[in-house]
Amino acid sequence: MAKQARAVQTRRSIVEAAASVFDDYGYERAAISEILRRAKVTKGALYFHFASKEAIAQAIMDEQTATVDLVEDGSPLQSLVDGGQQFAFALRHDSMARAGTRLSIEGVFLGGPHPWSDWIAATSRMLELGKERGEVLPQVDPLVSAEVIVASFTGIQLISEANSGRADLRERVAQMWRHILPSIAHPGVIVHIKPEGRVDLAAQALERERQEAEEAEESAAGAAPVGAAVGAAVGESVGASVGAAG
């Protein structure tokens, strides 16, 4: 159990370190040596968890959508707005979100799905739910509108990054919604939507950090003695060697 916890923590360290490297340098210039340095792990440990730099990048792209929580209870449109503001906040404070976005913009498809497909699918689902609940106009095509929303957000965050380092991104996203909502939502619904979001994002981020700190403490408390930890590290290195040989 302790060995498994150590492996999970090692993988997490690698992904977080890689996210910071991709955020700083982009995919092509990101060096495995720099990821190892920031993660403080051996090359064997890295290759035990990931076969290549491409695999690490894909893990980051798969994970970036986890920074947004689209709540299906209540108003689907308000949930979409809140989700956009959550991601705008994450782009300023979370290297995972920034790295995933940079990889997507650079066109790092890695043989997997289109990098925006998860965002488009999630947005389309919420718009469909909005139609069912009478918030979204009946003539709206959820998929087409989802693509417009995701594309608009992408362009806006790039402009915000260039102009202010994303310091004004949340207000720009609110402006985006003020322009888009009249074309997709019933007029009676729009007056109840808050384009700036209804979530205290700073408090939410602090709570997330507190939970992660508690999980880390619990993991450390349940760790095995030094001998077992060394054994786990050796196991990762041996696994990497076997994988490389195969």
Residue, then its C-alpha position, 0 to 999 in steps of 0.5 A: m500500500a505504501k509502495q502504491a502511494r509512493a508511486v502515485q506521488t512520484r507520478r504526480s510530481i512528474v506531471e506537475a513538474a512537466a506542466s511547469v516546464f511546458d508552460d515555460y518553454g512549450y512542447e518542442r523546447a521542453a527538456i526531459s532533463e529539466i522535468l527531472r530536475r524540477a520533479k526531483v526524480t530519477k530518469g528510471a522513475l520517470y520512464f516507469h510512469f511515462a514512456s515518452k515526453e509525448a505521454i507526459a504531455q498527453a496526461i497534462m492535456d487530459e487533466q486540464t479539464a479537471t480544473v473546471d467543475l460544471v454543475e448540472d444542478g440549477s442553471p446550466l447556463q450559469s454553470l457554463v459561465d461559472g466554469g469559464q470563470q473558473f478556468a480563467f482563474a486557473l490560467r492565472h494560478d495553475s500551471m497545469a491549466r496553462a500548460g494544457t492550453r499552451l500544448s493545445i494551441e501549439g497543436v500537440f495532438l499526439g495521435g489522440p483526440h482534438p485538444w479542444s474536444d473535451w471542452i466542446a463536448a462538455t459545453s455542448r452537453m450543458l447547452e443541450l441541458g439548457k434547452e431541456r430546461g427552457e434556458v436556451l433558445p430552441q433554434v440553437d444548435p448546441l454543438v455549433s454554439a459550443e464550438v463558437i464559445v470555446a473558440s471565443f474563449t481561446g482567442i480572448q485568453l490569448i489577447s489577455e495574455a499578450n496585453s496583461g499577462r491574463a490579469d484582465l482575463r476574468e473581465r474579458v470572459a464576462q464581456m464575452w458572455r455578455h455578447i454571446l448570451p443574447s444569441i443563445a438564451h431566453p431574454g428572461v433568463i439572461v437577467h438572472i445570469k451573472p457573467e462575472g460568475r457566482v463562485d468565490l474563486a479565491a476561496q475555492a482555490l484555497e480550499r482545494e490547496r487545503q484538501e491537497a495538503e491534507e491528502a499529502e499529510e495522510s499519504a506521508a503518515g501512511a508511508a513505509p519505512v525508509g527501506a520500503a521506500v527505497g525498494a519502491a524506487v528500485g522497483e520503478s527503476v527496474g520497471a523502467s529498464v525492463g520497459a526500455a529493453g522491451 
